[in-house]
Amino acid sequence: MKKLTQFSAMFLATSIAFSSFSDDRFADAKVETVHVKGNIHMLTGPGGNIGVTVGEDGTLIIDDKYAPLGDKIEQALATLSDAKLRYVINTHYHGDHTGSNAHMHDKGATIFAHHNVRKRLANNQELTKADLPVVTYADGIKIHVNGDTLDIKHLPTGHTDGDSWIVFESANVVHTGDLFFKDRFPYIDKGAGGTVEGYINNVEMMLSHIDDSTKIIPGHGSLANKAELQAFVDMIKATNQEVQQRKSQGESVDEIIASGLDKKWASWSWQFITEEKWIKTLF
């Protein structure tokens, strides 16, 4: 438990540090647009993917990356529409998804999130009132904008205790937040209420509500589809089963790390969640 708490604290510290870096740190960073469907787009670049809908009701974005990227996000949005930014939805509290909240608030946007997102951001003394969501919800909320209905649903005990995923009901597009790291081991923030079991349950719930034509904006990674989300949860279940079986046979976490997981999962390791960190999470 102590190691898990330390790991969670390390991730939070990293998120805060990235959120407070000077603009120079991101001077060469690019925020680029990817067309998803109709008037829906995705913004890529450092931090979590941003979902965007533009139209006569204004612009709505889902997440807003690191704090120093606020201007670059604005510039990318300007290439899509000259409509006013009206709404921001935070899928969870981590700084690579909420860092530009204050910037967007100052531009007149109303920020929505689960109750626990506001609570966790409010506990960060480095943030201001402008960083906090002003509309919060328990189970979910619907926003009717730009000819579609966005169904925002809270999914508990997955990545954190404040996760939401967003369904564009008419367009058949979803944004998963960090309940989907495409082709990568996910980060499960156990210090903030996340669990392996809950994470699996949440991904399987999302799978039950989409079809083969659904476009998926993941928290991290390229635009995806149902088959890729299925492969993601299959990986989690298979690696978890492997670790739990070896644990039940008396292997320590260090012994499992030393010999590693099945080689077919090697490509899922990445800079932040290496195979070692993933094994520790599962163990």
Secondary structure, DSSP 8 states (H G I E B T S, - for coil): -HHHHHHHHHHHHHHHHHHHS-GGGGTT---EEEEEETTEEEEESSSS-EEEE-STT-EEEE----GGGHHHHHHHHHTT----EEEEE-SS--HHHHTTHHHHHHTT-EEEEEHHHHHHHHT-TT--GGGS-SEEESSEEEEEETTEEEEEEE--SSSSSS-EEEEETTTTEEE-GGG-BTTS-----GGGT--HHHHHHHHHHHHHT--TT-EEE-SBSS-B-HHHHHHHHHHHHHHHHHHHHHHHTT--HHHHHHH-S-GGGGGG--SSS-HHHHHHHH-
